[in-house]
Amino acid sequence: MSEVRFDAELIRRYGGRGPRYTSYPTAPHFHGGYGEAQYRRDALATNRDPVPAPLSLYLHLPFCRELCYYCGCTKLVTRNDARTGRYLDALQREAALQGELYDGQRRVEQVHLGGGTPTYYSDGQLAELTGALRAAFTFAPADDLQCSIEVDPRTVGPERLGALAELGFNRLSLGVQDFDRHVQVAVNRVQSFESTRDLVVAAREQGFRSVSIDLIYGLPLQETGRFGKTLDKVAALRPDRISLYSYAHLPQLFRAQKLIPAGQLPDDREKLALLELSIRALGDAGYEYIGMDHFALATDELVEAQRTGHLQRNFQGYSTHRHCDLVALGASAIGQVGDSFYQHGKNTNVYCAAIERGQLPIERGLARSEDDRIRADLIQELMCQGEVDFAEFEQRHGIRFDDYFLAELADLPPLEADDLLRLDADRLTVRPRGRLLLRAIAMVFDRYLREQAAQPRYSKVI
């Protein structure tokens, strides 16, 4: 992609609410008419594809020992070993149930454990879990396998990284959010820079291939001077990737956020200043802007994937291995297999009970239509490559671009006039001012947004 250019006025004008496009159609459009029986049929059908796709596994481990006030993830704060042990057993049983659906020749090329806090579990428990995955699926050789785990530096010391490496984990994602003590106290997540630094150093020594760090802007008490110091500290650690998320204050949806006084939050102008500072500071530190909330060093696989057209955007954000089917395990987890999406329910007790009955607890999902597939491909190209070549797109889908997207193309001139994009006879290209507003550009091509009067409540584009 081209460079990114910050334009506060355009962001204010186009930065309303909209989907994050981790899927298309987006998750609010999944429905209860899609259940276990259809998923099983769809999963088995992918084995008969001319070239069956390899697999990516995502496991949701929702448990935490402490409550972070800002968090909007599906999580449970508990110290109930019986409950967490039952859930771990259910995950292993689900691995067996899911593994039966996929041909043994289809290799697992990616594994990601997310949360919650996956390292809530001990090394022994994680060994049981990874052993169950390897028993249920065929894993690619270690050199071809990406195996990542989210780690809370408050719960893991350098000594644990060796055990995680022995289990096959070779990528580490560290939650930080902000190193400023005032902000940490305000969101109930106090951790030292030194503990994070020690983990990064240990990860390098243990041979982890990639280290990423998560930050959030827009948290209570944040201001540019102090957040600039956090950015400098993070850049000094040289993680391969940095995710910079916008805090969405939705206390009506996430009860924990009610513990954050709204008066402590940066206003819209201050929040944009935090974003502008971050883009400039990370760019100066040698990080390339991948899109939306992801930055990476030039040597990282995300940069290479974007250059070669293999970058994808899914429920884990931006990632490589666009060719994989995503098999998701655990409460609330969302998977995509072929042209179908499915999601488990969020209640861990309901999840465990269903698995113990030998059922996959699919609560809702969606089988994409032909129109969904076409628009999903277009939105994926915009979000990942920032460009759509009309001739190539027409050849892939057997359509005439100008005819199929007649109404959408008629809506683009205002965006072109604002220099968000350039529309030529043969392609659509996102301009530097439009890179921060990819969601707004993609929304033009979202048929569900065009046709449905009542829209789901989305987060702000910026």
N, C-alpha and C positions, 0 to 999 in steps of 0.2 A: 504494500500500500504506500501511498504518499505520506508526507509529513502530517502532523496534527497541528491545527491552529486553534487557539482559544479565542472565542468571540463572545463576551459576556452578554451582549445585547441579543444575539441570535439564540443563545442558550436560554435566556429568559423568554424569548418569543416561542421557541419550539420545545422547551423542556417541560411539557406537561406530563401527564401520566400515560403509560403505555406498557405493553408486554416486554419482557426481557429477551424473548425469542430463544429460549433454551430448547424449544420445540416449536413446530408448527403442524397442526393447530396447537395453540398454547393450552396448558394444563386446565384452565377454567372451563374449557370446552370438552374435556373428557366427560363421559356419562356412565351411569350405572347399567346401561344396557350391554356394556362390554364386560364380560366376566371370565371366570376361569376356563370354561369350556371353549370359548372362542380363542382365548390366548393359547391354549394347548394346541388347537388346530393350526393356528397361525405359526406357532413355534415349530411344530413338526413340518409344516409346509416349507419353511426356509431350508430344511435339510435337502429338499429336492431342487433347490435353485441350481442353475448350471454351474455356478461356482459359489458354494455356500460360504457366507461371510465368517471370518473368525469372530471370536467373542471377547467382549469386555465385561468384567464383573464389577458391580457396585454393591457394597454392603453398608446398610445404615445401622450404626450402633448408637442409640439415642441417649445413653446415660451420661450424666455429669454429676460431680460431687458438689459443685457450687453453681450458683445462678449468676450468669452474666446478664445484667439488666437489659442490654441492647439486643440480645439475641432473638432472631425471628425464626430460627431453625426448629424442627421437630425434635424436642429433647425432653428428658425427664431427669430432674434432680433427685437423687435417691442414694441411700446407702443400704438398701434392702438386697442382701446377697441372694436370697431365694428368688426374688423377681428377676434380677440380672442374670442369674444362672439359668433360669428357665428360658429366658430369651436367647441366651447363647446356645442352648440345646436346640431351640427352634430354628435358629439360623443354620445349624448343621443339618437338621432334617430338611430344611428347605433346599439346601444345596443338593441333597440327594434327589429330591423331587424335581428340581429344575434340571439337573444333569441328565435325567432320564429322557428329556425332551430333545436333546441335541446330539447329533452324530458325533461319535468319539473322534472323528478325524478333524473336527472343527476346534482349532487350538484357541486357548485363552491367551490373548496377547497383552491384556491390561487387567489389573486388579486395583480397586481403590476402596479403602475403608474410610468412611466418613461418619460424621456425628452431628450432635453429641461429641463425646470424647472417646474415640476408639481405645485409647490407652487407659481408660477406666479399668479395662480388663488386664489381668496379669499376663506375663510372658507365657506362662503355661496355658492359660485359657486361649490366648491368641494362637498358640501352637496347635491346640485342638481344632480351632476354627480353620486355620490355613490347611491343616491336614485333611479336614472334611472337604474343603474345596478341591484339593488335589485328588482326592478319592472320587469325587463326582464328575470332574471335568479333566480334559486333556490340556495340560499347560505347555506353552511354548518353552523352548530351552531358555535358560537364565539370561543369556545375552540378548534374546529377543523379547523379553518380558518386562513390561513396566509394572511395578508393584509399589503402590504408594499408600501412605497412611497419614491421617491428620493427627497432629500431636499438640497437646497443650503443654508448653514449657513449664508450667507450674506443677505438673504431675509427673514429668519425665526428666530424669537426669542423664548425663552423658553415658553412664554405665549401662542404661537400658538399650542404647542404640545398637550395641554389639549383638544383643539378643534379637532385636528386630531385624538386623541384617542377616542373621543366621536363618531366620524364618523366610527370607527371600525378599524382604522389603528393600527397595533400592531408590525410593523417592520419598522425600519428607516434606510435609506441609505444616508450617508452624503458625499458630495464631498469635498475633501480637496486638493489633488494632491501634495502639498508641503507647509510647514509652513514657509519656508525661504522667507524673504521679497524680496530679489533680484530676486528670481525665480518668485514670485507672480507678481511683477511689469512687468517682461519680458513677461508674458503670460496674463496680464491684468485681474488677478483674485486675488485681495488683500483681505484677510480675516485673522482675528486674531485667535490665538490659543484659547484665552479666550472665544470667541463666540462659537467655536466648543465644547470646554469643557462644557460650560453652557448647550448646547443642549444635550450632552450625559448625564449629570447629571439629567436634566429635564426629559429625556426619561425614565431613570430608575425610577424616582419618579412617572411618569405617568403610569408605568406598561408595557412599551413596552417590548416585549419578546426578541427582537434582535436588535442590533445596528451594522451597518457595516460602514466602512470608505474606501473611494477610494483614492488611491495614484497613481502617475504616475512617472516612472523613465525614464530618457532620455530627460527631459525638458531643455530649455536653462539655462545656468549658474549653473546647478546642479553639485555638486562635493561631494565626499564621506563624507568629514568632516561635511558639513552643512546638507546633507541629513540624516546622522546618527542622528543628533539632532531631525529632524522631526520624524524619526522612534522611537526614545526614547519617544517623546511626545505622539505619537499615541499609543504606547504600554502602556504608563502610563494611558491612558483613558480606556484601557481594552475593546475595542469593541469586540463583539462576532466574527466578521469576518473582514478581511482586504482584499481588492482587490488591487493588485499591477500591474498596466498595463504598458506595454511598449509603449512609445510614438512613433508613426509612423509619420514621417515628410513627408507629401505628398502634398505639396502646389499646385501641378498641379490638385489635386482633391478637396482640401479644401482651398478656397480662403483666409480664415482668417489666415492660416498658413504662408502666404506670409509676414505677419507682424512680423514673427520671423526670425531674421537674421541667416542664416545657420551657420555662424561662431561662434554663441553663443552655439551651440548644442554640447554636449559631443561627442567625437569620439567613435568608436566602443569599443576600449579598456576601456575607461572611463565608458561607458554605462554598460559593463559587470561587472566592478568593483562596480557600483551602485547596480546591481542585486545581486552580491555575498554578498555584505554588507547586503542587505535587507533580504536575506534568512537566513544568520547567525544571524542577530539581532532579527528577528521575531521568529526564532527557539529558541533562548536563552530566549525570553520573554514568551515562552510557547505556541506558535502558531504552529499548524500542517499544513504542506503543503498539500493541497488538490489536486492541479494539476494546471499547467499553471500559472494563475495569482491569485489564491485564497488561502487564509490562514484562519484558524479558530481555536478557542479554543477547547480543547478536549471535552468540554461539549456541543459544538454546534451540531445542527442537521445535518450539512453537514458531520461531522466526523462519526456520527452514520449511516447516509445514505450510506457512502462509505463502512463502515464495513459490513452492511447488504445487499449491492448490490442494493440499491434503489437510489443511486446518479445518476443524469442525467446531460447532457450538452445540453443546448438549446440556444436560441437567447438571453437569459438573463445571460449566463455563466453557472456556476455550480449551481444546485439547487436540492431540494428534490422533491418528488411527481412525480416520473418517470412514473407513471401510468396515468397521466392526459393528456387530449387533450388540446392544447393551442389555445384559441380563441383570436385573436389580433384585436384591434380596433384602428383607427386613421391613419393619413397619414404616409406612409412608414412602417407601422407595418407588421410583419411577423408572421403568425400562422401556426400551424401544427395540423391537425385533421385526425386521423386515419393514413393512409399512404399518405396523401397529404399535400403539402405546398402551401401557398398563400401569396401574398404580395400586399398591397395597393400602389398606386403611391405616390410620395413624395410631390407633389404640393398641398398645403392646400386648395387653391381655387377650384381646380379640385375635390379634395376629398369632399368638402362641397357641390358642385353642384351636384355630383352624389348621395350623400346621400339625398339631398333635392328632387331628382327625385325618391327616393325609391329604389336606386340601391346600391349594394356593389361595391366600386371602385377598384376591384381587377385588377391589371395591369399585373401580371404574377404569375406563380406558377409551380407546378410539381406534378404528380401522380407517386409515386415510383413503379418501376418494382420489380419483385421478387429478381433479383440480387441486386438492390438498398437496399432492406430490409435486405438482408443477410450481405452486406458490412456495412450498417449503424449499425447493431447490433454489428458487430466485432469492428468497430471504436469506438462505444460507450463504449464497454467493455475496450478497451485500454485506452481511455481518462478518464474514471471514476474509473475503478478498477485496471488498470495496469496489467491485466492478462486475458488470454483466456483459458478456459478449453475445450480442443478439443471434448471430449466425450459429454459434456453438450451442446456444440454448435452444434454438429452434430445431437443430438437428437431434438433440437429446430427447426432445418431447414431441416432435412432429407437429408443431404449431407454427403459426405466423405471429411473431411477437407483437407487431403493431396492432393486429386484429384482436388478439387474445387479451391484451392489456390496454385496450383503447381508452377506457374510462380512467385507468390509473395514469397513463401517460398524459392525459389532459389535466391532471392535477399536479404535475411536476413543474410547470413553468415558474410558479412562485418560489419553489425551493431552488430552482436554477438561478433565478434572479438574485437570490440571497447567497449565491455561491456555495450552497451545500452540495451541489452535484453538477455534473455536466452531462447533457444529453446530446449525443451525436447520432448520426444516421445508423451507426453500426454498434454502439455500445452506450451503457450508462456507467458513469464513473463518479465515485464519491470524491469530493474535493476536500482539501485539508480542513476547511471550516465545518464540513459535514461529518468528520470522523467521530467527533464526540456525540453526534446526533444520529448515529446509525439506526437507533430504534425508531426515531421519528420518520426517517426515510423508509424503513421497512414497513411501517404502519400503513403507508399508502397502498401497499400490495396485499394487505390483510383483508381477505374477503369477509371474515367474521366481524371485524370492526365496522365494515361498510354496511353490513346487512342487519346486524342485531341492534335493536333500539336500546335494550338494557345491557350495559357493559359491565364486566367484572371490575373490581377495584384493583388497579395496578399501581405499582410504585411510580415515582416520578422518573422521567427519562434521564434527568441529571439531578 
